[in-house]
Amino acid sequence: MHPCAKAAQALDAAGHEYEVKAVKGYRFVPWTRPSRGADRAEVRELSGKNEVPILVLDGGGVVSGSGEIAQWAREHPVTRAAPGTG
């Protein structure tokens, strides 16, 4: 499974809503290497790395990597009030 799909699947299972933002520069595609730094400048600014996926939390924190995102999602499931109680 692609790392971004793994992260998305974990967020879905935990009940989170999120926005997907695609970036260019896949590391195994040689012709994307020249522009990879520029294409992933925002990712690097947020996480300190060029690698995706990253999860930007509402409070401004960043979780980097599919395994870390999956773990965060398991540890922070969405809790919703029962109908008629909220």
Buried (B, 14 or more C-beta within 10 A) or exposed (E): EEBBEBBBBBBEEBEBEEEEEEBEBEEEEEEBEEEBEEBBEEBEEBBEEBBBBBBBEEEEEBBBBBEBBBEBBEEBEEEEEEEEEE
